[in-house]
């Protein structure tokens, strides 16, 4: 968490306690905010032709 109370940009949450464990999904805070208003986005992977590992999809999404 930064000084404004935001989660650091690039933070990923894919813990089974937080997300739906039966689907391929994760939360990613992909941007920085100066006013304490950044909100993570909930991503759902519908189909993966390339058979990427979850870490690869998360890194590609943030890149």
N, CA, C and O atoms as a CHARMM CRD file, in Angstrom:
* protein
*
  252
    1    1 UNK  N      0.85600  -1.18000   0.00000 PROA 1      0.00000
    2    1 UNK  CA     0.00000   0.00000   0.00000 PROA 1      0.00000
    3    1 UNK  C      0.89500   1.23400   0.00000 PROA 1      0.00000
    4    1 UNK  O      1.86700   1.31100   0.75200 PROA 1      0.00000
    5    2 UNK  N      0.55200   2.20400  -0.86000 PROA 2      0.00000
    6    2 UNK  CA     1.36000   3.42100  -0.91500 PROA 2      0.00000
    7    2 UNK  C      0.86500   4.44900   0.10700 PROA 2      0.00000
    8    2 UNK  O     -0.04500   4.16500   0.88500 PROA 2      0.00000
    9    3 UNK  N      1.45500   5.61900   0.10000 PROA 3      0.00000
   10    3 UNK  CA     1.11600   6.65200   1.08800 PROA 3      0.00000
   11    3 UNK  C     -0.31000   7.18100   0.95100 PROA 3      0.00000
   12    3 UNK  O     -0.85900   7.71800   1.91300 PROA 3      0.00000
   13    4 UNK  N     -0.91700   7.04000  -0.22200 PROA 4      0.00000
   14    4 UNK  CA    -2.29300   7.50000  -0.45100 PROA 4      0.00000
   15    4 UNK  C     -3.32900   6.42800  -0.10200 PROA 4      0.00000
   16    4 UNK  O     -4.53200   6.68000  -0.17200 PROA 4      0.00000
   17    5 UNK  N     -2.86500   5.24200   0.27100 PROA 5      0.00000
   18    5 UNK  CA    -3.77500   4.15700   0.62200 PROA 5      0.00000
   19    5 UNK  C     -4.11600   3.24300  -0.53400 PROA 5      0.00000
   20    5 UNK  O     -4.98100   2.37700  -0.40900 PROA 5      0.00000
   21    6 UNK  N     -3.44000   3.42700  -1.66800 PROA 6      0.00000
   22    6 UNK  CA    -3.67900   2.58000  -2.83300 PROA 6      0.00000
   23    6 UNK  C     -2.82100   1.32700  -2.78100 PROA 6      0.00000
   24    6 UNK  O     -1.70900   1.33400  -2.25400 PROA 6      0.00000
   25    7 UNK  N     -3.35500   0.26300  -3.33400 PROA 7      0.00000
   26    7 UNK  CA    -2.55500  -0.92800  -3.55800 PROA 7      0.00000
   27    7 UNK  C     -1.58200  -0.59700  -4.68000 PROA 7      0.00000
   28    7 UNK  O     -1.94800   0.10300  -5.62400 PROA 7      0.00000
   29    8 UNK  N     -0.35900  -1.08500  -4.59500 PROA 8      0.00000
   30    8 UNK  CA     0.66800  -0.80300  -5.58700 PROA 8      0.00000
   31    8 UNK  C      0.25600  -1.32100  -6.96600 PROA 8      0.00000
   32    8 UNK  O     -0.29000  -2.41800  -7.08200 PROA 8      0.00000
   33    9 UNK  N      0.51900  -0.53000  -8.00700 PROA 9      0.00000
   34    9 UNK  CA     0.22800  -0.95700  -9.37600 PROA 9      0.00000
   35    9 UNK  C      0.98700  -2.24200  -9.67400 PROA 9      0.00000
   36    9 UNK  O      2.16500  -2.36900  -9.33800 PROA 9      0.00000
   37   10 UNK  N      0.31100  -3.19000 -10.30500 PROA 10     0.00000
   38   10 UNK  CA     0.91700  -4.48300 -10.61300 PROA 10     0.00000
   39   10 UNK  C      0.58000  -5.56200  -9.61000 PROA 10     0.00000
   40   10 UNK  O      0.96300  -6.71800  -9.79400 PROA 10     0.00000
   41   11 UNK  N     -0.13100  -5.20700  -8.54800 PROA 11     0.00000
   42   11 UNK  CA    -0.51100  -6.19000  -7.53300 PROA 11     0.00000
   43   11 UNK  C     -1.55700  -7.14400  -8.09900 PROA 11     0.00000
   44   11 UNK  O     -2.55600  -6.70800  -8.67300 PROA 11     0.00000
   45   12 UNK  N     -1.32800  -8.44100  -7.93700 PROA 12     0.00000
   46   12 UNK  CA    -2.25000  -9.47800  -8.39900 PROA 12     0.00000
   47   12 UNK  C     -2.75200 -10.24500  -7.18700 PROA 12     0.00000
   48   12 UNK  O     -1.98400 -10.57100  -6.28300 PROA 12     0.00000
   49   13 UNK  N     -4.05500 -10.53000  -7.17900 PROA 13     0.00000
   50   13 UNK  CA    -4.64700 -11.39000  -6.15100 PROA 13     0.00000
   51   13 UNK  C     -5.30900 -12.55000  -6.87300 PROA 13     0.00000
   52   13 UNK  O     -6.26600 -12.36600  -7.62500 PROA 13     0.00000
   53   14 UNK  N     -4.78900 -13.74400  -6.63700 PROA 14     0.00000
   54   14 UNK  CA    -5.38700 -14.93900  -7.23000 PROA 14     0.00000
   55   14 UNK  C     -5.54700 -16.04900  -6.19400 PROA 14     0.00000
   56   14 UNK  O     -5.60200 -17.23100  -6.53400 PROA 14     0.00000
   57   15 UNK  N     -5.61900 -15.65400  -4.94800 PROA 15     0.00000
   58   15 UNK  CA    -5.79600 -16.59100  -3.84700 PROA 15     0.00000
   59   15 UNK  C     -7.18000 -17.22900  -3.92700 PROA 15     0.00000
   60   15 UNK  O     -8.16900 -16.54100  -4.18400 PROA 15     0.00000
   61   16 UNK  N     -7.25100 -18.50300  -3.71400 PROA 16     0.00000
   62   16 UNK  CA    -8.52800 -19.23200  -3.78700 PROA 16     0.00000
   63   16 UNK  C     -9.52900 -18.76100  -2.73500 PROA 16     0.00000
   64   16 UNK  O    -10.72600 -19.01700  -2.87000 PROA 16     0.00000
   65   17 UNK  N     -9.06300 -18.08100  -1.69300 PROA 17     0.00000
   66   17 UNK  CA    -9.97400 -17.55300  -0.68000 PROA 17     0.00000
   67   17 UNK  C    -10.69300 -16.29900  -1.17700 PROA 17     0.00000
   68   17 UNK  O    -11.72600 -15.91900  -0.62500 PROA 17     0.00000
   69   18 UNK  N    -10.15600 -15.65500  -2.21400 PROA 18     0.00000
   70   18 UNK  CA   -10.70300 -14.38700  -2.69900 PROA 18     0.00000
   71   18 UNK  C    -11.45400 -14.55600  -4.01200 PROA 18     0.00000
   72   18 UNK  O    -12.50900 -13.95300  -4.20300 PROA 18     0.00000
   73   19 UNK  N    -10.92200 -15.36900  -4.91800 PROA 19     0.00000
   74   19 UNK  CA   -11.54100 -15.53600  -6.23200 PROA 19     0.00000
   75   19 UNK  C    -12.37200 -16.80600  -6.27100 PROA 19     0.00000
   76   19 UNK  O    -12.36000 -17.59500  -5.32600 PROA 19     0.00000
   77   20 UNK  N    -13.09400 -16.99900  -7.36800 PROA 20     0.00000
   78   20 UNK  CA   -13.87000 -18.21700  -7.56900 PROA 20     0.00000
   79   20 UNK  C    -12.90400 -19.34400  -7.93600 PROA 20     0.00000
   80   20 UNK  O    -12.26900 -19.27000  -8.98800 PROA 20     0.00000
   81   21 UNK  N    -12.77200 -20.37300  -7.11500 PROA 21     0.00000
   82   21 UNK  CA   -11.77900 -21.41800  -7.36700 PROA 21     0.00000
   83   21 UNK  C    -12.11900 -22.34400  -8.53500 PROA 21     0.00000
   84   21 UNK  O    -11.27800 -23.14600  -8.94000 PROA 21     0.00000
   85   22 UNK  N    -13.32200 -22.25200  -9.08000 PROA 22     0.00000
   86   22 UNK  CA   -13.70900 -23.15000 -10.17100 PROA 22     0.00000
   87   22 UNK  C    -13.49700 -22.54000 -11.54400 PROA 22     0.00000
   88   22 UNK  O    -13.69900 -23.21700 -12.55200 PROA 22     0.00000
   89   23 UNK  N    -13.09000 -21.26700 -11.61100 PROA 23     0.00000
   90   23 UNK  CA   -12.85700 -20.62000 -12.90000 PROA 23     0.00000
   91   23 UNK  C    -11.47100 -19.99000 -12.92800 PROA 23     0.00000
   92   23 UNK  O    -10.82100 -19.85300 -11.89200 PROA 23     0.00000
   93   24 UNK  N    -11.02700 -19.61100 -14.10900 PROA 24     0.00000
   94   24 UNK  CA    -9.70800 -19.01500 -14.32900 PROA 24     0.00000
   95   24 UNK  C     -9.88400 -17.50400 -14.24600 PROA 24     0.00000
   96   24 UNK  O    -10.27400 -16.87200 -15.22800 PROA 24     0.00000
   97   25 UNK  N     -9.60100 -16.91600 -13.08000 PROA 25     0.00000
   98   25 UNK  CA    -9.81900 -15.48700 -12.88200 PROA 25     0.00000
   99   25 UNK  C     -8.84800 -14.94800 -11.84300 PROA 25     0.00000
  100   25 UNK  O     -8.26500 -15.70300 -11.06500 PROA 25     0.00000
  101   26 UNK  N     -8.68200 -13.61200 -11.84300 PROA 26     0.00000
  102   26 UNK  CA    -7.78400 -12.95700 -10.89800 PROA 26     0.00000
  103   26 UNK  C     -8.10800 -11.47600 -10.84500 PROA 26     0.00000
  104   26 UNK  O     -8.74700 -10.93600 -11.74800 PROA 26     0.00000
  105   27 UNK  N     -7.66300 -10.82400  -9.77900 PROA 27     0.00000
  106   27 UNK  CA    -7.75900  -9.37300  -9.65000 PROA 27     0.00000
  107   27 UNK  C     -6.38500  -8.78400  -9.92300 PROA 27     0.00000
  108   27 UNK  O     -5.37100  -9.32700  -9.48500 PROA 27     0.00000
  109   28 UNK  N     -6.35300  -7.66100 -10.65600 PROA 28     0.00000
  110   28 UNK  CA    -5.10000  -6.98000 -10.96000 PROA 28     0.00000
  111   28 UNK  C     -5.30500  -5.48600 -10.81700 PROA 28     0.00000
  112   28 UNK  O     -6.21000  -4.91500 -11.42600 PROA 28     0.00000
  113   29 UNK  N     -4.46700  -4.85400 -10.01300 PROA 29     0.00000
  114   29 UNK  CA    -4.45800  -3.39300  -9.93400 PROA 29     0.00000
  115   29 UNK  C     -3.41400  -2.92200 -10.93900 PROA 29     0.00000
  116   29 UNK  O     -2.21600  -2.96300 -10.66200 PROA 29     0.00000
  117   30 UNK  N     -3.86600  -2.47800 -12.09300 PROA 30     0.00000
  118   30 UNK  CA    -2.95400  -2.22600 -13.20300 PROA 30     0.00000
  119   30 UNK  C     -2.54700  -0.77200 -13.36000 PROA 30     0.00000
  120   30 UNK  O     -1.83100  -0.43800 -14.30400 PROA 30     0.00000
  121   31 UNK  N     -2.97900   0.09300 -12.47300 PROA 31     0.00000
  122   31 UNK  CA    -2.64900   1.51500 -12.63900 PROA 31     0.00000
  123   31 UNK  C     -2.36200   2.17900 -11.29500 PROA 31     0.00000
  124   31 UNK  O     -2.71400   1.66900 -10.23200 PROA 31     0.00000
  125   32 UNK  N     -1.72100   3.31600 -11.38300 PROA 32     0.00000
  126   32 UNK  CA    -1.38900   4.13600 -10.22000 PROA 32     0.00000
  127   32 UNK  C     -2.40700   5.26900 -10.12400 PROA 32     0.00000
  128   32 UNK  O     -2.88200   5.76000 -11.14800 PROA 32     0.00000
  129   33 UNK  N     -2.73900   5.67800  -8.93000 PROA 33     0.00000
  130   33 UNK  CA    -3.64900   6.80600  -8.73500 PROA 33     0.00000
  131   33 UNK  C     -3.05100   7.74800  -7.70200 PROA 33     0.00000
  132   33 UNK  O     -2.46500   7.31100  -6.71100 PROA 33     0.00000
  133   34 UNK  N     -3.20400   9.03700  -7.94100 PROA 34     0.00000
  134   34 UNK  CA    -2.66700  10.03800  -7.01600 PROA 34     0.00000
  135   34 UNK  C     -3.62200  10.38800  -5.87900 PROA 34     0.00000
  136   34 UNK  O     -3.20300  10.99900  -4.89600 PROA 34     0.00000
  137   35 UNK  N     -4.89800  10.01300  -5.99400 PROA 35     0.00000
  138   35 UNK  CA    -5.89300  10.46100  -5.02200 PROA 35     0.00000
  139   35 UNK  C     -6.45400   9.35700  -4.13100 PROA 35     0.00000
  140   35 UNK  O     -7.43600   9.58900  -3.42600 PROA 35     0.00000
  141   36 UNK  N     -5.87900   8.20400  -4.14100 PROA 36     0.00000
  142   36 UNK  CA    -6.39700   7.13100  -3.29200 PROA 36     0.00000
  143   36 UNK  C     -7.63300   6.47000  -3.84600 PROA 36     0.00000
  144   36 UNK  O     -8.45100   5.94300  -3.09300 PROA 36     0.00000
  145   37 UNK  N     -7.77800   6.49400  -5.17400 PROA 37     0.00000
  146   37 UNK  CA    -8.99500   5.97300  -5.79000 PROA 37     0.00000
  147   37 UNK  C     -8.75100   4.79900  -6.72400 PROA 37     0.00000
  148   37 UNK  O     -9.66000   4.42100  -7.46300 PROA 37     0.00000
  149   38 UNK  N     -7.57200   4.21000  -6.72000 PROA 38     0.00000
  150   38 UNK  CA    -7.32800   3.09000  -7.64000 PROA 38     0.00000
  151   38 UNK  C     -8.15200   1.88500  -7.20400 PROA 38     0.00000
  152   38 UNK  O     -8.31400   1.61300  -6.01400 PROA 38     0.00000
  153   39 UNK  N     -8.66800   1.16800  -8.20500 PROA 39     0.00000
  154   39 UNK  CA    -9.48400  -0.01600  -7.93600 PROA 39     0.00000
  155   39 UNK  C     -9.01000  -1.16100  -8.81100 PROA 39     0.00000
  156   39 UNK  O     -8.80400  -0.97100 -10.01000 PROA 39     0.00000
  157   40 UNK  N     -8.83300  -2.33100  -8.24800 PROA 40     0.00000
  158   40 UNK  CA    -8.40800  -3.46900  -9.06400 PROA 40     0.00000
  159   40 UNK  C     -9.53000  -3.92800  -9.99300 PROA 40     0.00000
  160   40 UNK  O    -10.71200  -3.74400  -9.70400 PROA 40     0.00000
  161   41 UNK  N     -9.13600  -4.52500 -11.10300 PROA 41     0.00000
  162   41 UNK  CA   -10.07900  -5.07600 -12.07500 PROA 41     0.00000
  163   41 UNK  C    -10.12100  -6.58700 -11.90400 PROA 41     0.00000
  164   41 UNK  O     -9.09800  -7.22500 -11.65800 PROA 41     0.00000
  165   42 UNK  N    -11.32100  -7.15200 -12.03900 PROA 42     0.00000
  166   42 UNK  CA   -11.48900  -8.59800 -11.94200 PROA 42     0.00000
  167   42 UNK  C    -11.45100  -9.16200 -13.36000 PROA 42     0.00000
  168   42 UNK  O    -12.35600  -8.91000 -14.15500 PROA 42     0.00000
  169   43 UNK  N    -10.41300  -9.91700 -13.67300 PROA 43     0.00000
  170   43 UNK  CA   -10.23100 -10.49400 -15.00300 PROA 43     0.00000
  171   43 UNK  C    -10.69700 -11.94200 -15.00800 PROA 43     0.00000
  172   43 UNK  O    -10.45400 -12.69000 -14.06100 PROA 43     0.00000
  173   44 UNK  N    -11.37600 -12.32900 -16.09800 PROA 44     0.00000
  174   44 UNK  CA   -11.81900 -13.70500 -16.31300 PROA 44     0.00000
  175   44 UNK  C    -11.21000 -14.19200 -17.62300 PROA 44     0.00000
  176   44 UNK  O    -11.40000 -13.55800 -18.66100 PROA 44     0.00000
  177   45 UNK  N    -10.49100 -15.29300 -17.59200 PROA 45     0.00000
  178   45 UNK  CA    -9.94800 -15.88500 -18.81400 PROA 45     0.00000
  179   45 UNK  C    -10.98900 -16.86700 -19.33400 PROA 45     0.00000
  180   45 UNK  O    -11.28900 -17.87200 -18.69000 PROA 45     0.00000
  181   46 UNK  N    -11.53800 -16.55800 -20.51500 PROA 46     0.00000
  182   46 UNK  CA   -12.59100 -17.40200 -21.07100 PROA 46     0.00000
  183   46 UNK  C    -12.03600 -18.59300 -21.84000 PROA 46     0.00000
  184   46 UNK  O    -12.55400 -19.70500 -21.74600 PROA 46     0.00000
  185   47 UNK  N    -10.97500 -18.34300 -22.60400 PROA 47     0.00000
  186   47 UNK  CA   -10.38000 -19.41500 -23.39600 PROA 47     0.00000
  187   47 UNK  C     -8.91000 -19.10600 -23.60900 PROA 47     0.00000
  188   47 UNK  O     -8.55400 -17.95800 -23.87200 PROA 47     0.00000
  189   48 UNK  N     -8.06600 -20.09500 -23.50100 PROA 48     0.00000
  190   48 UNK  CA    -6.62300 -19.89400 -23.61700 PROA 48     0.00000
  191   48 UNK  C     -6.05500 -20.84800 -24.66300 PROA 48     0.00000
  192   48 UNK  O     -5.68100 -21.97600 -24.34100 PROA 48     0.00000
  193   49 UNK  N     -5.99100 -20.39300 -25.92500 PROA 49     0.00000
  194   49 UNK  CA    -5.43200 -21.20300 -27.01500 PROA 49     0.00000
  195   49 UNK  C     -3.96900 -21.55300 -26.78800 PROA 49     0.00000
  196   49 UNK  O     -3.51100 -22.61400 -27.21100 PROA 49     0.00000
  197   50 UNK  N     -3.23800 -20.67400 -26.12600 PROA 50     0.00000
  198   50 UNK  CA    -1.79500 -20.84000 -25.96700 PROA 50     0.00000
  199   50 UNK  C     -1.39800 -21.67100 -24.75800 PROA 50     0.00000
  200   50 UNK  O     -0.21900 -21.97000 -24.56600 PROA 50     0.00000
  201   51 UNK  N     -2.37000 -22.04100 -23.94800 PROA 51     0.00000
  202   51 UNK  CA    -2.12500 -22.84900 -22.74200 PROA 51     0.00000
  203   51 UNK  C     -1.05500 -22.21900 -21.84700 PROA 51     0.00000
  204   51 UNK  O     -0.11800 -22.88600 -21.40800 PROA 51     0.00000
  205   52 UNK  N     -1.21800 -20.92800 -21.59000 PROA 52     0.00000
  206   52 UNK  CA    -0.28500 -20.18900 -20.74800 PROA 52     0.00000
  207   52 UNK  C     -0.51600 -20.51000 -19.27500 PROA 52     0.00000
  208   52 UNK  O     -1.63100 -20.83900 -18.87000 PROA 52     0.00000
  209   53 UNK  N      0.53500 -20.41300 -18.48900 PROA 53     0.00000
  210   53 UNK  CA     0.40500 -20.53100 -17.03900 PROA 53     0.00000
  211   53 UNK  C     -0.27100 -19.26500 -16.52600 PROA 53     0.00000
  212   53 UNK  O     -0.21400 -18.22200 -17.17700 PROA 53     0.00000
  213   54 UNK  N     -0.90400 -19.35100 -15.37000 PROA 54     0.00000
  214   54 UNK  CA    -1.61900 -18.19100 -14.83300 PROA 54     0.00000
  215   54 UNK  C     -0.69300 -16.99700 -14.63800 PROA 54     0.00000
  216   54 UNK  O     -1.09600 -15.85900 -14.88000 PROA 54     0.00000
  217   55 UNK  N      0.54200 -17.24100 -14.20400 PROA 55     0.00000
  218   55 UNK  CA     1.49400 -16.14000 -14.01500 PROA 55     0.00000
  219   55 UNK  C      1.80900 -15.44400 -15.33400 PROA 55     0.00000
  220   55 UNK  O      1.99400 -14.22700 -15.36300 PROA 55     0.00000
  221   56 UNK  N      1.87100 -16.20500 -16.42700 PROA 56     0.00000
  222   56 UNK  CA     2.14600 -15.62200 -17.73800 PROA 56     0.00000
  223   56 UNK  C      0.98900 -14.74000 -18.19800 PROA 56     0.00000
  224   56 UNK  O      1.21100 -13.66000 -18.74400 PROA 56     0.00000
  225   57 UNK  N     -0.23500 -15.19100 -17.98100 PROA 57     0.00000
  226   57 UNK  CA    -1.40600 -14.39200 -18.35600 PROA 57     0.00000
  227   57 UNK  C     -1.43700 -13.10400 -17.54200 PROA 57     0.00000
  228   57 UNK  O     -1.71800 -12.03500 -18.08300 PROA 57     0.00000
  229   58 UNK  N     -1.15400 -13.19700 -16.25900 PROA 58     0.00000
  230   58 UNK  CA    -1.15800 -12.01200 -15.40100 PROA 58     0.00000
  231   58 UNK  C     -0.08200 -11.02200 -15.82000 PROA 58     0.00000
  232   58 UNK  O     -0.33500  -9.81800 -15.86200 PROA 58     0.00000
  233   59 UNK  N      1.10900 -11.50800 -16.13000 PROA 59     0.00000
  234   59 UNK  CA     2.18900 -10.61800 -16.56900 PROA 59     0.00000
  235   59 UNK  C      1.85600  -9.97200 -17.91000 PROA 59     0.00000
  236   59 UNK  O      2.11900  -8.78500 -18.10300 PROA 59     0.00000
  237   60 UNK  N      1.28700 -10.73100 -18.83200 PROA 60     0.00000
  238   60 UNK  CA     0.90600 -10.19600 -20.13500 PROA 60     0.00000
  239   60 UNK  C     -0.18900  -9.14900 -19.99400 PROA 60     0.00000
  240   60 UNK  O     -0.18100  -8.14500 -20.70600 PROA 60     0.00000
  241   61 UNK  N     -1.12000  -9.37000 -19.09300 PROA 61     0.00000
  242   61 UNK  CA    -2.20400  -8.41900 -18.86300 PROA 61     0.00000
  243   61 UNK  C     -1.67600  -7.10800 -18.30500 PROA 61     0.00000
  244   61 UNK  O     -2.17000  -6.03900 -18.66200 PROA 61     0.00000
  245   62 UNK  N     -0.68600  -7.17900 -17.44000 PROA 62     0.00000
  246   62 UNK  CA    -0.12700  -5.97500 -16.82900 PROA 62     0.00000
  247   62 UNK  C      0.87400  -5.26300 -17.73200 PROA 62     0.00000
  248   62 UNK  O      1.08900  -4.06100 -17.58100 PROA 62     0.00000
  249   63 UNK  N      1.48300  -5.97700 -18.66200 PROA 63     0.00000
  250   63 UNK  CA     2.54200  -5.40600 -19.51600 PROA 63     0.00000
  251   63 UNK  C      2.07300  -4.29100 -20.33900 PROA 63     0.00000
  252   63 UNK  O      2.84900  -3.71700 -21.10200 PROA 63     0.00000
